[in-house]
Amino acid sequence: EAEQYADEDEKQRQRIAARNQLESYVFNIKQSTEEAGEKIPESDRDKILQKCDETIKWLDNNTTAEKEEFDYKLEDLTKICQPIMTRLHQQASGGGQQAGSNYGGPTVEEVD
């Protein structure tokens, strides 16, 4: 009997952890998007905020969802937000690889 309760407790802990992870991610993404403002194109910003609002409503209406459902929602949200946020961070760091092309080191020329 104790093992049965231990298994149920573990499943409940995993379910709560998955919910908390999704909830934390959605609020962090929403806040980052709002703070970025004009740095994110309006269409991308609207897409992220709409998906975040949709996910928050889903969380409110599905308090007893299973771990797998929370995991699926997190994956779905990540697929939309991650590419946009990656572009934002690349722009903030100077364009990633483009910054390396402005190398200011010595120039070596071959002389015959």
ABEGO torsion letter per residue (X at the ends): XAAAAAAAAAAAAAAAAAAAAAAAAAAAAAAAAAAAEAABBAAAAAAAAAAAAAAAAAAAABAABBAAAAAAAAAAAAAAAAAAAAAAAAAAAGGEAAAAAABABBBBBBBX
